[in-house]
Amino acid sequence: MGLWTLFEGLMLLANALAILNEDRFLGPRGWSFSEVSAGGRSKSLKGRLIGLIYAIQYLRVPLIILNLIIVVVKLVSG
């Protein structure tokens, strides 16, 4: 496994986290940002994961650009 394959795998994980909807998926399971920030559990593992999900959702435009770069490189390299 090379560094490029690891990067592609991380991009797939970031894409999966970026499309999660708070109202339909995260909220009913108790993973909304308001529950963590109101409870003061932002230092817990759950709070950090929710923060990571929201950070990835905030950076959607750079994620789209990185996806385009990966697609172009895959098309060129085969």
Phi, psi and omega in degrees: 000126181265177179294325179295319179295321177296318178297318178296319178296319177294325177293321176297320177295318178296321177297320180295320180286331183289336184264001179291132181261131182291318184291322186265333185239307187284317183301309181297339180264004179080024182248029180276156183291328181292326179292323181285317182289327179285326182280347180074022181258036184288344179270352180283169179297319179297318179296321178292321178294319178294322176297321177296318179298316181289328177293319178293321178292330178289328183261046182290323182295313175297329178294321177295319179295317177296323176297318178297320178297317179296319180296316180296317179296319178294323178293321182285316185277340177093000000 
